[in-house]
Amino acid sequence: MARHAQSKQVRVHQSRALRRALGLTLLSTIVPGAGLLWTRLRAFGIVLVATCLGLLGYLGMRVYRHGLVGSALSLGLSTQALRIVLVAVIAGAAVWILAILLTAISARPRPASRDDRLATTLMAIICSLAVAAPSAWGARTVALQRDVVTTIFGHDAPGSSGTGAVPQVGEDDPWVNIRRVNVLLVGSDAGTDRVGVRPDSMMVASINTRTGDTVLIGVPRNLENAPIPATNPLHTVFPDGYNCGDQCLINGVWTLAHDRPDLFPGDPNPGLTTTRDVVGAVVGLPINHTVVIDLSGFSALVNAMGGVTINVKERVCIGCKALSDGTIVGTTGYIEPGVQHLDGYHALWYARSRAESDDFSRMRRQRCVVGALLDQVSPATMLRRYPALAEVLKDHVAIDISQQQLPAWVPLIERVQQDGTLRSLPLTNKVIDVIDPDYDKIRALVANAISDNPTPVSTSSSTPSTPSDSGSTSPGSSSSSTSNDELTTLAAAC
């Protein structure tokens, strides 16, 4: 009887010791090394816990000083910081897993039965996998982000210097001496089925660096007589502007410059350079930077972001094309009016379709799509879908901001998202004449739009005109009834 009681007491003790070992192993999984504080490796556990608490304190201080978004941007746009984080993630995961294994071994019951060894070993393996899996994902994401920054933002990117908007990196406010920065957004129709590049859409985002207020200026792709500034080599060929009728539209200057590399020695992308210079001359603003995305990339970008919600204000045909006699062919469906959540394919058609409307209706829709993407992007969505998003950015987006300038853009992006307003200036046929443009008037409209107290745009004095390139408007098209061609917030326009 006494022997039986003693045996039972031993089993109870062994069971408690096993539960203690499993609990300490789990504790080291939750807090690196915490389980070691109750083992003979207590000193090692103290070092790990102190290191972990110190790191959390440092991160907390950075988030407190710079905010969560600012801290994430500062980290994500620095290749040096990303390299350090990558090494830290890999090394930290290895030490963490080592702490789990040491906890399981040192906390194991003494003496340990075969079942005890099996239980603690399985627990250590499961806990190690729980650390290894997210650590591997984190390391892959950090490496991918570093690859994205290196690929998209070159060290000496063309167009990133000499434009009068070089921020003072490292200062409390890098933009203190720069009142405004202007970024040209180009939607390129480059593709395997196309020869050369003809920008499908052109917008200038003019950002007030003090307030974050931003004006999106839509430039019609069918503007004629586009001025070519004297500083651009193509000016020697077209000193009076690109003025050969409706065959010489502003979206053709890219190919025009690309076909004359002899005029642009040492310039790797004369088409983009000339498009930037010409658009700057049209709107009367220096274009400081450019962002180019091809059309297939736009569709993939929207898909990678999980789609985009649009308040569709007019029926838009899908797959459609207008023939020279006005006949509409190829229609495979429609995007109906109302609030719609569009995938990449449908968002692209919503932004590009013009067979049953016109270029100006399409310009309005493009600004609304850009505004919706900016408004709906969230850190949680970006993180969850980042691998797919990163591949799209690497393959389809080109930005001429150098890596050295990226830290200066962190506070400006925050200012735009948190404090600024987003306004839209539509240079449509309700406002200007695209066949015989009054460029002084266009520049005056832009100057008014970016001023601190802009006045409403008048649309009554303009004569609408549309060259043959701009597409047809079918009877019953709702583009005119749904247009908003006044300077207004993007939310009100869309």
Secondary structure, DSSP 8 states (H G I E B T S, - for coil): -HHHHHHHHHHHHHHHHHHHHHHHHHHHHHSTTGGGGGSTTHHHHHHHHHHHHHHHHHHHHHHHHH-HHHHHHHHHT-HHHHHHHHHHHHHHHHHHHHHHHHHHHHTS-SS--HHHHHHHHHHHHHHHHHHHHHHHHHHHHHHHHHHHHHHHS-TT-TTSSSSS----TTSSSTTTT-SEEEEEEEEE---TTSSS--EEEEEEEEEETTT--EEEEEE-TT-BSB---TTSGGGGT-TT-B-SGGG-BGGGHHHHHHT-GGGSTT-S-HHHHHHHHHHHHHHTS---EEEEEEHHHHHHHHHHTT-EEEEE-S-EEES-EE-TTS-EE---EEE-SEEEEE-HHHHHHHHH--TTS-HHHHHHHHHHHHHHHHHH--HHHHHHTHHHHHHHHHHHEEE---GGGHHHHHHHHHHHHHT--EEEEE--TTT--SSS--HHHHHHHHHHHTSSS------SS------GGG----TT--HHHH---SSEEHHHH-
